[in-house]
């Protein structure tokens, strides 16, 4: 199991036994989070209310890790579950790309945990997985997610029209990115600022 460490956070894959804590955070943050997420498909189990569906989600993430197509991490602060950050849809060949997605418990928002987690994951992506590019897509009005990208100095590569379905609506997304060349130039400073070792 891949466990990564930051200054204030620990990142590790979620397991079926994490369900009660994950469920509590997701229930408490329903209003904070669901407006920024895809709608659940009709007939699809509700992963927040169904422990078996959560377990299946964990198993799917484990298969992604085994195949090298994705790496999902729970974000833990002082041992408490606080959110998630994922490298999704990893593509090799000439692309060498991953899409980053993240969310945080509103009680932990604004404390720098997600920028720190992003830097930890970027170091893993560029230095261990040898990816060339990480992209993050953000709904323009999602100020909290935009601030994460801006704090990290991710490059704004423009707005993709009607890019993803979010809460039942096809939404525009600002596409942010960082490449291995950027990491070679700025990675050490990002590590020093956000991780400190």
Secondary structure, 3 states (H helix, E strand, C coil): CCEEECCCEEEECCCHHHHHHHHHHHHHCHHHHHCCCCCCCCCCCCCCCCHHHHHHHHHHHHHHHHHCCCEEEEEEECCEEEEEEEEEEEECCCCCEEEEEEEECHHHCCCCHHHHHHHHHHHHHHHHCCCCEEEEEECCCCHHHHHHHHHCCCEEEEEEEEEEEECCEEEEEEEEEEEHHHHHHHHHHHHHHHCCC
